[in-house]
Amino acid sequence: MVIQKLELTDKIEASVKPEIKALLQEAADLQGRSLDDFILSTVQAEAKRVIEQYRILKLSKEDAEAFAEEVLNPSPPNPVLKEAAEWYEQAMAD
């Protein structure tokens, strides 16, 4: 049987109040995990959740229907949009 040794390359340290450490330790103990394992897996899961939240656009049903309606049947351009398009065309022509 060959046991592979994991090499850790980065270290993260945090100073916490004793009551916070005790809370984290209790949660780790309840799951039968080391404190380090509990903290790392919990923080990793939260990091993935935050990244997903910012990468994925989630719309309500009403917002999704309004978006689809505007894509399929766009409103005519308003004066501000027309002015912006004219400015863009002039800027790109120069």
ABEGO torsion letter per residue (X at the ends): XBBBBBBBABBBBBBBBAAAAAAAAAAAAAAGBBAAAAAAAAAAAAAAAAAAAAABBBBBAAAAAAAAAAAABBBBBBAAAAAAAAAAAAAAAX
